[in-house]
Amino acid sequence: MLTLQQIKENPQYIVERLAVKGFDGKEAIDRILTLDEDRRKFQLQNDNLASELKKLADKIGALMKAGERQQAEDVKATVASLKASQKEIADNLDAAAREIIEILLTVPNIPCEMVPEGKTAADNVVEKTGGPMPDLPEDALPHWDLAKKYNLIDFDLGVKITGAGFPVYIGKGAKLQRALIQFFLDRASEAGYLEIQPPYVVNEASGYGTGQLPDKEGQMYHVNLDNLYLIPTAEVPVTNLYRDVILTDVPVKNCAYSACFRREAGSYGKDVRGLNRLHQFDKVEIVRIEKPENSYAALEEMKDHVQSLLDSLGLPWHILRLCGGDMSFTSAITFDFEVYSAAQKRWLEVSSVSNFETYQANRLKCRYRAEDKKTRLCHTLNGSALALPRIMAALLENNQTPDGIVVPECLRRYTGFDIID
């Protein structure tokens, strides 16, 4: 969440930047500032009363020592009255502080200056394009037909045992899926990311720490019995490793494979058919904890890493710099990677790489100790490297030939086969 200091330093700037995300923050920011004034007033009253009570306590001791019992009792009565007032002030102080936090949790992160204005995906900016564009015949099959033809994925069986959006991978389909996961993890390790194997369920504190709560609870699967949530991405448990931690060794670079669970999948149509949008899918995530002055250089490194994966797979890609209206609640800037699906003739998102600046770190209380021995908030970043379903869809479609589906060379040592036939 935003820090109170950020808001107090330049409230008008905060309101203006929030508007780039399509969020009208004036009322919330004004209320926070009013509550902060109240809080400081109550704090001053509380401090003054504490000082007065200390003086009266000393006076009572002196009176008792001098044998002035009645006067001491009168002062004690005054103390009791002041303590009642102090409790009321303390309650008001706590109430103001609680309301400030409650409002801050509902205010999104401000987009950085590089974020373009705009309301929808049509306003996103294409930053860079690369990779070979495949030339397929007009009768090229979409991945859901290829999956059936080569017995790679059974969508109907997934519906039978669970429901729509939970596919079953079979044979070479399962091996290709596993090959992609291992390839992504190996490349992350080579790039200096420490592999983590996180839990697939998290508690409420973890959801609040990375900003899924209270913003996205409707998109998460809730385990009612134990009040836990299935993770929508490994970002949540991995970043929460550093909740309430003061780091002495920064930067931190972690990667993690996990299954991901999201209720957001759409209903019908080609845009959500097959692997295009699922309730459960696999992904390798990269997470970084950085000092503020280094975080944007780290963001560029993460983008280069994702680009290198797509180049190795031989997929056509482009990078989008998201406009304010298309960004997530918690992000300060986001770059989406999309690959071209030749049979569907459309671009598919396969990765988002984001810098959250101090927004998550403030929720997490994730700090580092600077050279002056003071603690400061870190910057947190994460990115998909990569999400598997649409990568799998593009590989199947773009690499189809009359003889079968050609496996990219970088995956063959993992699959043990060169072609799916």
C-alpha positions, 0 to 999 in steps of 0.5 A, spaced: 500 500 500 502 507 499 505 510 505 502 515 509 509 519 507 508 519 500 501 521 501 503 527 505 508 529 501 504 531 495 497 529 495 495 532 489 500 528 485 498 522 488 491 523 486 493 525 479 497 519 478 491 514 481 487 518 475 491 514 470 489 508 473 482 510 472 481 511 480 478 517 483 482 518 489 481 525 492 476 523 497 480 517 500 486 521 500 483 527 503 480 522 508 486 519 510 489 526 511 484 528 515 485 522 519 492 523 520 491 530 523 486 527 528 491 522 529 497 527 531 492 531 535 490 525 539 497 523 540 499 529 542 494 529 547 496 522 549 503 524 550 501 530 554 497 526 559 502 521 560 507 526 562 502 529 567 500 523 570 508 521 571 508 528 574 502 526 579 505 520 580 511 523 583 507 528 587 503 522 590 510 519 592 512 525 595 506 527 599 505 520 602 513 520 604 511 527 607 505 524 611 500 528 607 495 522 606 489 526 604 492 530 599 495 524 596 488 521 595 486 527 592 491 527 587 490 520 586 482 521 584 485 526 579 490 521 576 484 516 576 480 522 572 486 523 567 487 516 566 479 515 564 480 521 559 487 518 557 483 511 555 478 515 551 484 519 547 487 512 546 481 509 543 480 515 538 488 514 536 487 507 535 480 508 531 484 513 527 490 509 525 485 503 523 481 507 519 487 510 515 490 502 514 483 500 512 482 506 507 490 505 504 488 498 503 483 500 498 487 505 494 491 502 488 499 503 487 500 509 483 503 508 476 510 510 475 511 516 470 513 511 464 506 508 464 502 511 458 495 514 459 489 510 457 483 505 459 483 499 455 488 494 452 487 498 445 491 503 449 497 499 450 504 501 447 508 495 443 515 496 445 518 491 441 517 485 437 521 479 435 521 472 433 520 468 427 513 469 424 510 462 422 507 461 415 502 455 416 497 453 410 490 455 411 487 449 413 492 449 420 489 446 426 488 450 432 491 447 438 485 444 441 484 440 435 491 438 435 491 436 442 485 431 440 488 428 434 495 427 437 492 425 444 496 430 448 490 433 452 483 431 454 479 437 456 472 433 456 476 428 461 478 434 465 470 436 465 468 429 468 473 429 474 473 436 476 470 441 471 471 446 465 478 449 465 482 443 468 485 439 463 488 433 463 495 432 459 496 425 456 503 422 454 507 426 450 503 432 452 504 431 459 512 430 457 512 436 453 509 440 459 514 437 464 519 439 459 517 446 459 517 447 466 524 444 467 527 448 461 524 454 465 527 452 471 534 451 469 534 457 465 532 461 471 537 457 475 543 459 470 540 466 471 542 466 478 535 465 481 534 461 487 529 455 486 523 455 491 518 450 492 512 453 495 506 451 498 500 452 494 495 454 499 496 461 503 493 464 509 489 471 509 496 475 511 499 472 505 494 475 501 494 482 504 501 482 503 502 481 496 495 485 494 491 479 492 486 481 498 482 485 499 482 486 491 482 479 488 478 475 493 473 473 488 478 471 483 481 466 488 479 459 491 477 459 498 478 453 502 473 455 507 474 450 513 481 452 514 480 459 511 486 458 506 486 460 499 489 456 493 495 461 490 493 464 483 501 465 482 507 463 486 508 470 487 504 470 493 508 465 497 515 466 495 514 474 496 511 473 503 517 469 505 520 476 506 514 479 510 516 482 517 523 481 515 529 486 515 534 484 509 541 485 510 543 481 503 539 485 497 538 483 492 534 477 493 532 473 486 528 467 487 524 462 482 519 457 483 514 452 479 507 452 482 500 450 479 496 456 479 488 456 481 484 462 478 476 463 478 477 468 473 476 464 467 471 466 462 465 462 459 464 461 452 467 463 445 474 462 442 478 467 446 477 462 452 477 455 448 482 450 449 488 452 453 487 460 452 484 461 459 484 455 465 482 455 472 488 451 473 495 452 470 502 451 471 507 457 471 514 458 473 515 465 476 521 469 478 521 474 484 526 479 486 527 484 492 531 490 490 533 496 493 529 502 490 535 505 486 536 498 483 529 496 481 528 499 474 535 496 472 532 489 475 526 490 471 530 490 464 534 484 466 527 480 468 524 483 461 531 480 457 530 474 461 523 472 459 525 475 451 531 470 451 526 464 453 521 466 447 527 466 443 529 459 445 523 456 443 522 460 436 516 463 438 514 470 435 513 475 440 512 482 442 512 486 449 507 491 451 507 497 456 501 497 459 497 503 460 494 505 466 487 503 465 490 496 464 494 495 469 493 491 476 491 494 482 498 493 485 503 494 480 507 501 478 509 499 471 507 492 467 510 489 461 506 484 458 509 479 453 505 476 448 506 470 443 503 469 436 498 463 435 498 462 428 492 457 427 488 462 431 491 468 428 491 472 435 496 474 440 496 470 447 499 473 453 504 469 456 508 473 461 507 479 465 513 483 468 512 488 474 515 493 478 511 494 485 516 499 488 514 500 495 507 498 495 507 490 496 513 492 501 509 496 505 504 491 506 509 486 507 513 490 512 519 488 507 525 492 509 533 492 508 538 495 512 542 501 509 549 503 510 547 508 515 544 502 519 537 505 518 531 500 515 528 502 508 522 499 504 525 494 499 522 494 492 519 488 489 518 485 482 516 479 479 514 476 472 512 470 469 518 466 466 513 463 463 506 461 464 505 454 460 498 454 457 498 459 452 506 457 450 503 450 449 498 452 445 503 456 440 508 451 440 503 446 438 500 450 433 506 454 430 510 448 429 505 443 426 507 440 419 504 434 415 509 429 419 507 432 426 508 437 431 516 439 431 519 440 438 523 446 439 531 444 439 532 446 446 526 442 449 528 435 446 533 433 451 528 434 456 522 430 452 526 425 449 523 426 442 524 431 436 517 430 434 510 429 436 507 424 431 
